[in-house]
Structure formats: structure tokens, C-alpha cells
Amino acid sequence: MLLAPRIVEGAPGNLGDPLGWRALHQQHSQRIAGARKLFARDPSQALTVLVYGASIMESWTGQSFGYPLEDAAQLKTAYDNHFSAVRSEVFGISGDCTEQLLWRLQNGEAPEGIGARLVICNIGTNDITELLLRDLAKQDELASLILGACQLLLQADSQLHVVLIGILPRASDWDSWGRLAPHWPNRVSAAIERVNWRLQQYCEGTDRASYCDCTPCFVCMQAEGQLRRDLYRDDLMHPNAAGMDCIGSSLKPYILQIARS
């Protein structure tokens, strides 16, 4: 059963520089418009795979909020390792919550008329940060917003398939030395698991969306209850290049299916 997408009125702000956010959104919209013109002239030049999200997805470009990351080369290599067989683009903006992605999709970034066949979407960890400060019990509202974004993506092209990557495990607790502790579960794990369960349940009810669970990649199997530090940046929230490579490996079956079609 399809949910009616929530309409977000007015351009939202961002956790960072709102002017920079608007500039990035405009760049994304222009890239979509350019892909649409190219596809209209030559359908063989379809932009077949698109990636949407916030900082985690943007990091595949080697950037955060449009600025280079120190491990940009490794991040781009991780992306190329998994996406080089298809024509793809990344539309991520660091700091975005789900409502900002919804607004972007409603204002020029939807994959309409470009020949897209696969959209990969990961969003929600910044919302979890907001809920941690306010009310984690509102995780069902967050799940509904993410599914609203999925609906907008599906409505953009009847031939399109969406892969929803679940919200990744992340740290939220501090140890006695004032350092982030890699505990899992923690204060946010129940909310993340609830949202991810909702996304998985939705995807199991439609043949146009799939759920990608990357949790097993990021939780240490040899030390139960620990996040894998080797796959994260120091904040234990954002994957490093090795972590992004693990996400790419989880997505590869979907990408290869598009490459072979």
C-alpha cells in the first residue's frame, strides 16, 4: 500500500550554512536538468543509478557539504569499485534531515525523465540526532517521512526501483574518560531498529523497493555489542572509506542487475 508523501512547504534550513545548502541544491537540480536534456536527445545516455541522502552518501564524492575530505581519494575509489559499471550520480548534502531531502525532491532533484532505473537512498541519522535531543519516541514519525521520500522517488518514474539503506548503527554513549564508546545497543539503537523495521516491512510489501541492511557490516561479530571502529571516522557515526566500501559491497547485487539489463 502506497503512502501519500508529505509535502514540505518552504525551503528548509540546514545544520550548516543555509546559503551553501541552497547552492548545493541548485547544483543538484542543474545536474538533473542536464541529465533530462541529454536523455531526451539520446536515450542511451540515461542516468541509470542515483544516490540520495545526507553526509554519508555525499562522502562517496570525497566531499562533505561541498568541501574535500582528507580521504577523498580513497572514498572515490570505494565508489568507483562498485558503481563504475553504470552511469551514476550522487545527490547527498551533509547535515540534511529527511524533511530537507523531501523538499529537494519536490524542488528539482526528483529523478524524472532521465531514464533512471535504480535509486539508492540513505537518510535519517541526522533526524536521530534531533530526536535524541527531543523525543526518541517519535521514531515512527521519522519512518513515515523516509517512506514519504521513497514514494516521491517511485512516483518520478514507473520503471524505477528504490533501495532503502537502513539507518546505520552509531555511537551515542560516552565512557568514563569522556570518549565516545562503541557500545551497541545504546541510547539510540532501539529507535534506529524501529525505523529500520518499518522500512523493511514496507519493502517486503512491494516489488518496487528493497531494504538493504548494513548493520552486520558495522557491528563486530567477535565482540558482541561493539561497533567496528575500523569502519568509522572518529565520531563513530560516519563511515570511513573502508566502511563506505562495505556499504558498496552490500549494494553491488542491485547495481550489477542494472548493469546487466
C-alpha positions as CSV (number, residue, x, y, z in Angstrom):
1,M,0.0,0.0,0.0
2,L,1.5,3.4,-1.0
3,L,1.6,6.2,1.5
4,A,0.8,9.7,0.5
5,P,4.1,11.7,0.5
6,R,4.3,14.5,3.0
7,I,4.6,17.9,1.3
8,V,7.1,20.2,2.9
9,E,6.4,23.9,2.4
10,G,9.3,26.4,2.0
11,A,13.0,25.8,1.6
12,P,14.3,24.3,4.9
13,G,17.5,25.4,6.6
14,N,20.4,23.1,7.3
15,L,22.6,22.3,10.3
16,G,25.4,24.1,8.4
17,D,25.4,27.2,6.2
18,P,21.9,27.6,4.6
19,L,23.4,29.6,1.7
20,G,25.8,26.8,1.0
21,W,22.9,24.4,1.2
22,R,20.9,26.3,-1.4
23,A,23.9,26.4,-3.7
24,L,24.4,22.6,-3.5
25,H,20.7,22.1,-4.1
26,Q,20.9,24.3,-7.1
27,Q,23.9,22.4,-8.4
28,H,21.9,19.1,-8.0
29,S,18.9,20.5,-9.7
30,Q,21.0,21.7,-12.6
31,R,22.6,18.2,-12.9
32,I,19.2,16.6,-13.0
33,A,18.0,19.1,-15.7
34,G,21.1,18.4,-17.7
35,A,20.6,14.7,-17.5
36,R,17.0,15.1,-18.6
37,K,18.0,17.1,-21.7
38,L,20.7,14.5,-22.6
39,F,18.3,11.6,-22.2
40,A,15.8,13.4,-24.4
41,R,18.4,13.7,-27.2
42,D,20.0,10.3,-26.7
43,P,18.2,7.6,-24.6
44,S,21.4,5.5,-24.5
45,Q,22.8,8.2,-22.2
46,A,20.3,7.6,-19.4
47,L,21.5,8.4,-15.9
48,T,20.5,4.9,-14.6
49,V,21.6,4.9,-10.9
50,L,21.2,7.8,-8.5
51,V,22.2,8.0,-4.8
52,Y,20.3,10.3,-2.4
53,G,21.0,11.2,1.2
54,A,23.0,13.3,3.6
55,S,26.7,13.3,4.6
56,I,27.2,9.5,4.5
57,M,26.1,9.4,0.9
58,E,27.8,12.7,0.0
59,S,31.1,11.3,1.2
60,W,31.2,9.0,-1.8
61,T,32.1,12.1,-3.8
62,G,35.0,12.7,-1.5
63,Q,33.3,15.8,0.0
64,S,31.3,17.0,3.0
65,F,29.0,19.9,2.4
66,G,30.8,20.5,-0.9
67,Y,34.3,20.6,0.7
68,P,37.0,18.0,0.2
69,L,37.5,15.3,2.8
70,E,41.0,14.3,3.8
71,D,40.5,10.8,2.5
72,A,38.7,11.9,-0.7
73,A,40.8,9.7,-3.0
74,Q,40.0,6.6,-1.0
75,L,36.3,7.4,-0.9
76,K,36.2,8.0,-4.6
77,T,38.0,4.7,-5.2
78,A,35.4,2.9,-3.0
79,Y,32.6,4.5,-5.1
80,D,34.3,3.6,-8.4
81,N,34.8,0.0,-7.2
82,H,31.1,-0.5,-7.1
83,F,29.5,2.0,-9.4
84,S,31.9,2.1,-12.4
85,A,29.7,-0.3,-14.5
86,V,26.8,2.1,-14.6
87,R,26.1,5.8,-15.2
88,S,25.5,7.2,-11.8
89,E,25.4,10.4,-9.7
90,V,25.4,11.2,-6.0
91,F,22.9,13.8,-4.6
92,G,23.8,14.0,-0.9
93,I,24.1,17.1,1.2
94,S,25.7,16.9,4.6
95,G,23.6,17.8,7.6
96,D,20.3,17.0,5.9
97,C,17.4,15.6,7.8
98,T,14.6,13.7,6.0
99,E,12.4,16.8,5.5
100,Q,15.2,18.6,3.7
101,L,15.5,15.6,1.3
102,L,11.8,15.7,0.8
103,W,12.0,19.4,-0.1
104,R,14.8,18.8,-2.5
105,L,12.9,16.1,-4.3
106,Q,9.9,18.4,-4.6
107,N,12.0,21.2,-6.0
108,G,14.1,20.0,-8.9
109,E,16.0,16.9,-7.7
110,A,13.5,14.2,-8.4
111,P,14.8,11.6,-11.0
112,E,12.1,12.4,-13.6
113,G,12.7,11.9,-17.3
114,I,16.3,10.8,-17.1
115,G,16.0,7.1,-17.6
116,A,16.8,6.2,-14.0
117,R,16.3,2.6,-13.1
118,L,17.8,2.4,-9.6
119,V,17.8,4.9,-6.8
120,I,19.7,4.2,-3.6
121,C,18.6,6.3,-0.5
122,N,20.1,6.5,2.9
123,I,18.6,9.2,5.2
124,G,17.7,9.5,8.9
125,T,20.8,9.6,11.1
126,N,20.6,13.4,11.5
127,D,16.9,13.0,12.4
128,I,18.0,10.5,15.1
129,T,20.4,13.2,16.5
130,E,17.4,15.6,16.6
131,L,15.2,13.0,18.3
132,L,17.9,12.3,20.8
133,L,17.7,15.9,21.9
134,R,13.9,15.9,21.9
135,D,11.9,12.7,21.9
136,L,13.2,9.3,20.6
137,A,9.6,8.0,20.9
138,K,8.8,9.8,17.7
139,Q,10.8,7.3,15.6
140,D,7.6,6.2,13.8
141,E,7.2,9.7,12.5
142,L,10.7,9.6,11.1
143,A,10.0,6.2,9.4
144,S,6.9,7.8,7.8
145,L,9.0,10.7,6.5
146,I,11.6,8.3,5.0
147,L,8.8,6.3,3.3
148,G,7.4,9.6,2.0
149,A,10.7,10.3,0.3
150,C,10.6,6.8,-1.1
151,Q,7.1,7.5,-2.5
152,L,8.3,10.6,-4.2
153,L,11.2,8.7,-5.8
154,L,8.9,5.9,-7.0
155,Q,6.5,8.4,-8.5
156,A,9.3,10.0,-10.6
157,D,9.5,7.0,-12.9
158,S,7.3,3.9,-13.2
159,Q,10.4,1.8,-14.2
160,L,12.4,2.9,-11.2
161,H,13.4,0.6,-8.2
162,V,14.4,2.1,-4.9
163,V,16.9,0.6,-2.4
164,L,16.5,1.9,1.1
165,I,19.6,1.6,3.2
166,G,18.7,1.3,6.8
167,I,20.0,3.9,9.3
168,L,23.5,2.7,10.2
169,P,24.5,1.8,13.8
170,R,26.2,4.7,15.5
171,A,27.6,5.7,18.9
172,S,25.6,7.8,21.4
173,D,27.2,7.0,24.8
174,W,30.4,8.3,26.4
175,D,32.9,6.3,28.5
176,S,34.4,7.4,31.9
177,W,37.2,9.2,30.0
178,G,34.8,11.4,28.1
179,R,35.3,9.5,24.8
180,L,32.6,8.1,22.5
181,A,32.0,4.5,23.4
182,P,31.4,2.0,20.6
183,H,28.6,0.3,22.6
184,W,25.8,-1.4,20.6
185,P,23.0,-1.4,21.7
186,N,23.0,2.1,23.2
187,R,20.6,5.1,23.7
188,V,19.6,5.3,20.0
189,S,19.7,1.7,19.0
190,A,16.0,1.0,19.8
191,A,14.9,4.0,17.8
192,I,17.1,3.1,14.8
193,E,16.0,-0.6,14.9
194,R,12.3,0.5,15.0
195,V,12.7,2.8,12.0
196,N,14.7,0.2,10.1
197,W,12.0,-2.4,10.9
198,R,9.3,-0.1,9.4
199,L,11.4,0.4,6.2
200,Q,12.0,-3.4,5.9
201,Q,8.3,-4.1,6.4
202,Y,7.3,-1.6,3.7
203,C,9.9,-3.0,1.2
204,E,8.6,-6.6,1.8
205,G,5.2,-5.4,0.7
206,T,6.2,-4.0,-2.8
207,D,8.3,-5.3,-5.7
208,R,9.5,-1.7,-6.4
209,A,11.6,-1.2,-3.3
210,S,14.2,-3.3,-1.5
211,Y,15.7,-2.9,2.0
212,C,19.5,-3.1,2.4
213,D,20.6,-3.9,6.0
214,C,24.2,-2.9,6.5
215,T,24.1,-3.4,10.3
216,P,26.1,-6.7,10.2
217,C,28.9,-4.9,8.4
218,F,29.3,-2.3,11.2
219,V,28.8,-4.4,14.4
220,C,31.7,-6.6,15.4
221,M,30.8,-10.3,15.4
222,Q,33.8,-11.3,17.5
223,A,33.0,-8.8,20.3
224,E,29.2,-8.7,20.7
225,G,27.9,-5.2,21.5
226,Q,30.7,-3.3,19.8
227,L,30.8,-1.0,16.7
228,R,33.7,-1.7,14.4
229,R,36.0,1.3,14.9
230,D,38.0,0.4,11.8
231,L,35.0,1.2,9.6
232,Y,34.1,4.6,11.2
233,R,35.5,8.1,11.5
234,D,36.3,9.3,15.0
235,D,32.7,10.3,15.6
236,L,31.6,6.6,15.3
237,M,28.7,7.8,13.1
238,H,30.1,8.4,9.7
239,P,31.8,5.5,7.9
240,N,35.3,6.0,6.6
241,A,36.5,4.8,3.2
242,A,36.6,1.2,4.4
243,G,33.1,1.5,5.8
244,M,31.8,3.0,2.5
245,D,33.4,0.1,0.6
246,C,31.4,-2.3,2.9
247,I,28.1,-0.4,2.0
248,G,29.0,-0.6,-1.7
249,S,29.5,-4.4,-1.4
250,S,26.0,-4.7,0.1
251,L,24.6,-2.7,-2.8
252,K,26.5,-4.5,-5.5
253,P,23.9,-7.1,-6.4
254,Y,21.4,-4.3,-7.2
255,I,23.9,-2.4,-9.2
256,L,25.0,-5.4,-11.2
257,Q,21.4,-6.2,-12.0
258,I,21.1,-2.8,-13.6
259,A,24.5,-3.1,-15.4
260,R,23.4,-6.4,-17.0
261,S,20.0,-5.2,-18.1
